[in-house]
């Protein structure tokens, strides 16, 4: 889970990520599109990044919930995700770390 501004972002066993309002303690949005458990989340420049047991990582617009892109390449679950300018790093239970270049879809 990660806090960004007044929102908490979480992964779930229901193959979704969720955005929660920290003031009202209510769910604001649910991000759907993974096929298995969402294991890790990160927020960067208005985008939510999710890593899933389905072996993929996804980028979502936090306001609209639209999936901007999906990265693949792991044989097993993506268990961790980290970001820097222009790169997504994913760790997996397949004992690999992958680096993906991307342009922020702003």
N, CA and C atoms as an extended XYZ file, in Angstrom:
318
Properties=species:S:1:pos:R:3:atomname:S:1:resname:S:1:resid:I:1 pbc="F F F"
N         0.844       -1.176        0.000 N   UNK     1
C         0.000        0.000        0.000 CA  UNK     1
C         0.885        1.234        0.000 C   UNK     1
N         0.292        2.338       -0.466 N   UNK     2
C         1.044        3.593       -0.529 CA  UNK     2
C         0.084        4.764       -0.318 C   UNK     2
N         0.583        5.801        0.348 N   UNK     3
C        -0.190        7.026        0.553 CA  UNK     3
C         0.346        8.082       -0.400 C   UNK     3
N        -0.572        8.781       -1.062 N   UNK     4
C        -0.214        9.898       -1.922 CA  UNK     4
C        -1.252       10.989       -1.722 C   UNK     4
N        -0.808       12.126       -1.221 N   UNK     5
C        -1.750       13.206       -0.916 CA  UNK     5
C        -2.735       12.753        0.136 C   UNK     5
N        -4.013       12.918       -0.141 N   UNK     6
C        -5.069       12.533        0.793 CA  UNK     6
C        -5.676       11.170        0.453 C   UNK     6
N        -4.914       10.347       -0.277 N   UNK     7
C        -5.439        9.046       -0.689 CA  UNK     7
C        -4.492        7.911       -0.318 C   UNK     7
N        -5.100        6.775       -0.002 N   UNK     8
C        -4.385        5.525        0.247 CA  UNK     8
C        -4.713        4.594       -0.912 C   UNK     8
N        -3.689        3.934       -1.452 N   UNK     9
C        -3.869        2.975       -2.540 CA  UNK     9
C        -3.486        1.600       -2.031 C   UNK     9
N        -4.345        0.620       -2.305 N   UNK    10
C        -4.108       -0.741       -1.835 CA  UNK    10
C        -4.325       -1.744       -2.963 C   UNK    10
N        -3.679       -2.889       -2.839 N   UNK    11
C        -3.957       -4.018       -3.714 CA  UNK    11
C        -4.925       -4.940       -3.010 C   UNK    11
N        -5.484       -5.895       -3.755 N   UNK    12
C        -6.445       -6.799       -3.116 CA  UNK    12
C        -6.388       -8.196       -3.717 C   UNK    12
N        -6.940       -9.138       -2.977 N   UNK    13
C        -7.049      -10.524       -3.436 CA  UNK    13
C        -8.079      -10.669       -4.550 C   UNK    13
N        -8.928       -9.673       -4.706 N   UNK    14
C        -9.981       -9.706       -5.728 CA  UNK    14
C        -9.475       -9.242       -7.094 C   UNK    14
N        -8.147       -9.173       -7.274 N   UNK    15
C        -7.521       -8.768       -8.544 CA  UNK    15
C        -7.770       -7.297       -8.868 C   UNK    15
N        -7.959       -6.483       -7.855 N   UNK    16
C        -8.170       -5.047       -8.049 CA  UNK    16
C        -7.201       -4.260       -7.174 C   UNK    16
N        -7.072       -2.986       -7.510 N   UNK    17
C        -6.436       -2.013       -6.619 CA  UNK    17
C        -7.537       -1.038       -6.228 C   UNK    17
N        -7.358       -0.408       -5.075 N   UNK    18
C        -8.390        0.511       -4.601 CA  UNK    18
C        -7.767        1.822       -4.156 C   UNK    18
N        -8.541        2.893       -4.363 N   UNK    19
C        -8.155        4.233       -3.914 CA  UNK    19
C        -9.120        4.628       -2.802 C   UNK    19
N        -8.562        4.994       -1.655 N   UNK    20
C        -9.353        5.351       -0.481 CA  UNK    20
C        -9.114        6.810       -0.122 C   UNK    20
N       -10.167        7.505        0.281 N   UNK    21
C       -10.053        8.865        0.786 CA  UNK    21
C        -9.695        8.781        2.264 C   UNK    21
N        -8.583        9.387        2.658 N   UNK    22
C        -8.141        9.287        4.051 CA  UNK    22
C        -8.990       10.110        5.008 C   UNK    22
N        -9.691       11.115        4.515 N   UNK    23
C       -10.552       11.927        5.371 CA  UNK    23
C       -11.858       11.200        5.672 C   UNK    23
N       -12.507       10.705        4.620 N   UNK    24
C       -13.815       10.061        4.805 CA  UNK    24
C       -13.696        8.568        5.106 C   UNK    24
N       -12.501        8.007        4.855 N   UNK    25
C       -12.250        6.573        5.043 CA  UNK    25
C       -13.130        5.712        4.127 C   UNK    25
N       -13.513        6.282        2.991 N   UNK    26
C       -14.354        5.586        2.026 CA  UNK    26
C       -13.552        5.230        0.778 C   UNK    26
N       -13.940        4.127        0.145 N   UNK    27
C       -13.354        3.766       -1.141 CA  UNK    27
C       -13.825        4.768       -2.187 C   UNK    27
N       -12.881        5.303       -2.953 N   UNK    28
C       -13.193        6.295       -3.976 CA  UNK    28
C       -13.253        5.651       -5.356 C   UNK    28
N       -12.340        4.718       -5.605 N   UNK    29
C       -12.286        4.099       -6.924 CA  UNK    29
C       -11.694        2.704       -6.824 C   UNK    29
N       -12.114        1.844       -7.742 N   UNK    30
C       -11.570        0.493       -7.853 CA  UNK    30
C       -10.998        0.334       -9.259 C   UNK    30
N        -9.758       -0.133       -9.344 N   UNK    31
C        -9.064       -0.319      -10.615 CA  UNK    31
C        -9.123       -1.802      -10.964 C   UNK    31
N        -9.833       -2.134      -12.034 N   UNK    32
C       -10.017       -3.531      -12.416 CA  UNK    32
C        -9.360       -3.818      -13.756 C   UNK    32
N        -8.788       -5.020      -13.873 N   UNK    33
C        -8.152       -5.405      -15.120 CA  UNK    33
C        -7.127       -6.515      -14.967 C   UNK    33
N        -6.637       -6.716      -13.752 N   UNK    34
C        -5.715       -7.829      -13.517 CA  UNK    34
C        -6.513       -9.133      -13.437 C   UNK    34
N        -5.810      -10.237      -13.626 N   UNK    35
C        -6.446      -11.557      -13.591 CA  UNK    35
C        -6.204      -12.300      -12.287 C   UNK    35
N        -5.407      -11.703      -11.385 N   UNK    36
C        -5.102      -12.342      -10.107 CA  UNK    36
C        -4.775      -11.255       -9.075 C   UNK    36
N        -4.400      -11.685       -7.896 N   UNK    37
C        -4.110      -10.815       -6.756 CA  UNK    37
C        -3.190       -9.653       -7.152 C   UNK    37
N        -3.501       -8.444       -6.702 N   UNK    38
C        -2.608       -7.300       -6.864 CA  UNK    38
C        -1.682       -7.280       -5.660 C   UNK    38
N        -0.387       -7.523       -5.911 N   UNK    39
C         0.600       -7.729       -4.847 CA  UNK    39
C         1.293       -6.453       -4.387 C   UNK    39
N         1.442       -5.460       -5.285 N   UNK    40
C         2.145       -4.235       -4.902 CA  UNK    40
C         1.579       -3.066       -5.703 C   UNK    40
N         1.676       -1.876       -5.119 N   UNK    41
C         1.214       -0.657       -5.777 CA  UNK    41
C         2.242        0.446       -5.558 C   UNK    41
N         2.284        1.375       -6.509 N   UNK    42
C         3.128        2.567       -6.403 CA  UNK    42
C         2.403        3.703       -7.104 C   UNK    42
N         2.626        4.931       -6.639 N   UNK    43
C         2.015        6.100       -7.265 CA  UNK    43
C         3.134        7.035       -7.703 C   UNK    43
N         2.983        7.562       -8.931 N   UNK    44
C         4.004        8.444       -9.495 CA  UNK    44
C         3.352        9.408      -10.465 C   UNK    44
N         3.465       10.699      -10.179 N   UNK    45
C         2.996       11.766      -11.077 CA  UNK    45
C         1.565       11.581      -11.571 C   UNK    45
N         0.664       11.247      -10.652 N   UNK    46
C        -0.747       11.119      -11.015 CA  UNK    46
C        -1.141        9.783      -11.609 C   UNK    46
N        -0.245        8.810      -11.548 N   UNK    47
C        -0.529        7.485      -12.086 CA  UNK    47
C        -0.303        6.430      -11.014 C   UNK    47
N        -1.156        5.418      -11.033 N   UNK    48
C        -1.026        4.269      -10.147 CA  UNK    48
C        -0.408        3.131      -10.940 C   UNK    48
N         0.585        2.496      -10.358 N   UNK    49
C         1.222        1.330      -10.965 CA  UNK    49
C         0.944        0.132      -10.080 C   UNK    49
N         0.536       -0.973      -10.685 N   UNK    50
C         0.180       -2.173       -9.930 CA  UNK    50
C         0.971       -3.365      -10.447 C   UNK    50
N         1.364       -4.222       -9.522 N   UNK    51
C         2.020       -5.481       -9.868 CA  UNK    51
C         1.148       -6.617       -9.389 C   UNK    51
N         0.967       -7.636      -10.220 N   UNK    52
C        -0.014       -8.678       -9.921 CA  UNK    52
C         0.563      -10.078      -10.010 C   UNK    52
N        -0.118      -10.992       -9.342 N   UNK    53
C         0.218      -12.413       -9.423 CA  UNK    53
C        -0.061      -12.975      -10.809 C   UNK    53
N        -0.714      -12.204      -11.680 N   UNK    54
C        -0.910      -12.653      -13.061 CA  UNK    54
C         0.352      -12.451      -13.912 C   UNK    54
N         1.430      -11.909      -13.300 N   UNK    55
C         2.700      -11.729      -13.986 CA  UNK    55
C         2.832      -10.422      -14.739 C   UNK    55
N         1.876       -9.510      -14.568 N   UNK    56
C         1.913       -8.233      -15.274 CA  UNK    56
C         1.990       -7.058      -14.305 C   UNK    56
N         2.382       -5.919      -14.847 N   UNK    57
C         2.297       -4.639      -14.144 CA  UNK    57
C         1.480       -3.716      -15.036 C   UNK    57
N         0.674       -2.868      -14.413 N   UNK    58
C        -0.184       -1.959      -15.170 CA  UNK    58
C        -0.011       -0.531      -14.671 C   UNK    58
N        -0.276        0.412      -15.580 N   UNK    59
C        -0.277        1.840      -15.262 CA  UNK    59
C        -1.700        2.356      -15.428 C   UNK    59
N        -2.195        3.066      -14.414 N   UNK    60
C        -3.565        3.568      -14.402 CA  UNK    60
C        -3.568        5.074      -14.166 C   UNK    60
N        -4.477        5.778      -14.796 N   UNK    61
C        -4.734        7.173      -14.475 CA  UNK    61
C        -5.527        7.180      -13.163 C   UNK    61
N        -5.008        7.858      -12.125 N   UNK    62
C        -5.684        7.792      -10.823 CA  UNK    62
C        -7.039        8.482      -10.810 C   UNK    62
N        -7.237        9.445      -11.692 N   UNK    63
C        -8.511       10.168      -11.712 CA  UNK    63
C        -9.589        9.436      -12.500 C   UNK    63
N        -9.243        8.906      -13.657 N   UNK    64
C       -10.249        8.279      -14.520 CA  UNK    64
C       -10.345        6.767      -14.327 C   UNK    64
N        -9.271        6.157      -13.797 N   UNK    65
C        -9.242        4.701      -13.656 CA  UNK    65
C        -8.867        3.976      -14.928 C   UNK    65
N        -8.569        4.731      -15.994 N   UNK    66
C        -8.213        4.114      -17.268 CA  UNK    66
C        -6.834        3.466      -17.196 C   UNK    66
N        -6.746        2.230      -17.694 N   UNK    67
C        -5.461        1.555      -17.795 CA  UNK    67
C        -4.727        2.130      -18.995 C   UNK    67
N        -3.556        2.711      -18.765 N   UNK    68
C        -2.781        3.351      -19.828 CA  UNK    68
C        -1.900        2.353      -20.578 C   UNK    68
N        -1.321        1.398      -19.851 N   UNK    69
C        -0.539        0.351      -20.504 CA  UNK    69
C        -0.282       -0.796      -19.536 C   UNK    69
N         0.104       -1.931      -20.105 N   UNK    70
C         0.441       -3.138      -19.352 CA  UNK    70
C         1.818       -3.599      -19.791 C   UNK    70
N         2.656       -3.993      -18.831 N   UNK    71
C         3.951       -4.578      -19.169 CA  UNK    71
C         3.949       -6.054      -18.772 C   UNK    71
N         4.571       -6.856      -19.618 N   UNK    72
C         4.657       -8.297      -19.402 CA  UNK    72
C         6.121       -8.717      -19.461 C   UNK    72
N         6.399       -9.959      -19.112 N   UNK    73
C         7.760      -10.454      -19.205 CA  UNK    73
C         8.147      -11.383      -18.069 C   UNK    73
N         7.341      -11.446      -17.029 N   UNK    74
C         7.615      -12.360      -15.923 CA  UNK    74
C         6.844      -13.663      -16.111 C   UNK    74
N         7.451      -14.751      -15.669 N   UNK    75
C         6.782      -16.054      -15.735 CA  UNK    75
C         5.838      -16.272      -14.563 C   UNK    75
N         6.119      -15.591      -13.443 N   UNK    76
C         5.298      -15.750      -12.234 CA  UNK    76
C         4.891      -14.374      -11.708 C   UNK    76
N         4.362      -14.334      -10.507 N   UNK    77
C         3.795      -13.125       -9.908 CA  UNK    77
C         4.780      -11.967       -9.853 C   UNK    77
N         4.280      -10.757      -10.155 N   UNK    78
C         5.026       -9.533       -9.891 CA  UNK    78
C         4.764       -9.199       -8.427 C   UNK    78
N         5.821       -9.215       -7.625 N   UNK    79
C         5.677       -9.033       -6.180 CA  UNK    79
C         6.110       -7.662       -5.697 C   UNK    79
N         6.838       -6.921       -6.543 N   UNK    80
C         7.257       -5.575       -6.152 CA  UNK    80
C         7.388       -4.698       -7.392 C   UNK    80
N         7.165       -3.415       -7.183 N   UNK    81
C         7.239       -2.454       -8.287 CA  UNK    81
C         7.836       -1.160       -7.757 C   UNK    81
N         8.724       -0.567       -8.550 N   UNK    82
C         9.366        0.692       -8.180 CA  UNK    82
C         9.536        1.528       -9.441 C   UNK    82
N         9.590        2.856       -9.287 N   UNK    83
C         9.628        3.755      -10.442 CA  UNK    83
C        10.693        4.824      -10.296 C   UNK    83
N        11.257        5.199      -11.422 N   UNK    84
C        12.092        6.392      -11.540 CA  UNK    84
C        11.681        7.053      -12.837 C   UNK    84
N        12.200        8.236      -13.106 N   UNK    85
C        11.859        8.915      -14.357 CA  UNK    85
C        12.148        8.018      -15.545 C   UNK    85
N        11.103        7.589      -16.200 N   UNK    86
C        11.247        6.826      -17.427 CA  UNK    86
C        11.419        5.332      -17.292 C   UNK    86
N        11.460        4.802      -16.066 N   UNK    87
C        11.666        3.363      -15.903 CA  UNK    87
C        10.773        2.770      -14.816 C   UNK    87
N        10.283        1.584      -15.101 N   UNK    88
C         9.552        0.777      -14.122 CA  UNK    88
C        10.434       -0.428      -13.819 C   UNK    88
N        10.629       -0.723      -12.550 N   UNK    89
C        11.356       -1.916      -12.136 CA  UNK    89
C        10.362       -2.856      -11.473 C   UNK    89
N        10.356       -4.105      -11.897 N   UNK    90
C         9.461       -5.086      -11.293 CA  UNK    90
C        10.269       -6.262      -10.781 C   UNK    90
N         9.895       -6.735       -9.598 N   UNK    91
C        10.480       -7.941       -9.029 CA  UNK    91
C         9.430       -9.024       -9.047 C   UNK    91
N         9.880      -10.272       -9.196 N   UNK    92
C         8.927      -11.358       -9.367 CA  UNK    92
C         9.335      -12.588       -8.574 C   UNK    92
N         8.337      -13.428       -8.318 N   UNK    93
C         8.613      -14.717       -7.681 CA  UNK    93
C         9.281      -15.688       -8.644 C   UNK    93
N         9.519      -15.272       -9.893 N   UNK    94
C        10.316      -16.087      -10.808 CA  UNK    94
C        11.815      -15.808      -10.629 C   UNK    94
N        12.166      -15.068       -9.560 N   UNK    95
C        13.548      -14.751       -9.173 CA  UNK    95
C        14.238      -13.816      -10.158 C   UNK    95
N        13.458      -12.940      -10.817 N   UNK    96
C        14.040      -11.958      -11.724 CA  UNK    96
C        13.562      -10.556      -11.379 C   UNK    96
N        14.369       -9.598      -11.792 N   UNK    97
C        13.990       -8.190      -11.760 CA  UNK    97
C        14.039       -7.711      -13.196 C   UNK    97
N        13.026       -6.984      -13.602 N   UNK    98
C        12.986       -6.478      -14.969 CA  UNK    98
C        12.898       -4.951      -14.934 C   UNK    98
N        13.468       -4.351      -15.973 N   UNK    99
C        13.452       -2.891      -16.137 CA  UNK    99
C        12.738       -2.590      -17.448 C   UNK    99
N        11.711       -1.752      -17.368 N   UNK   100
C        10.938       -1.374      -18.541 CA  UNK   100
C        11.019        0.140      -18.722 C   UNK   100
N        11.333        0.577      -19.927 N   UNK   101
C        11.314        1.999      -20.235 CA  UNK   101
C         9.887        2.405      -20.585 C   UNK   101
N         9.504        3.617      -20.208 N   UNK   102
C         8.185        4.112      -20.571 CA  UNK   102
C         8.208        5.628      -20.640 C   UNK   102
N         7.265        6.175      -21.376 N   UNK   103
C         7.032        7.603      -21.393 CA  UNK   103
C         5.769        7.854      -20.606 C   UNK   103
N         5.837        8.769      -19.678 N   UNK   104
C         4.653        9.087      -18.885 CA  UNK   104
C         3.569        9.592      -19.814 C   UNK   104
N         2.401        8.970      -19.782 N   UNK   105
C         1.317        9.341      -20.709 CA  UNK   105
C         0.567       10.590      -20.308 C   UNK   105
N         1.279       11.664      -20.017 N   UNK   106
C         0.610       12.880      -19.564 CA  UNK   106
C        -0.027       13.649      -20.680 C   UNK   106
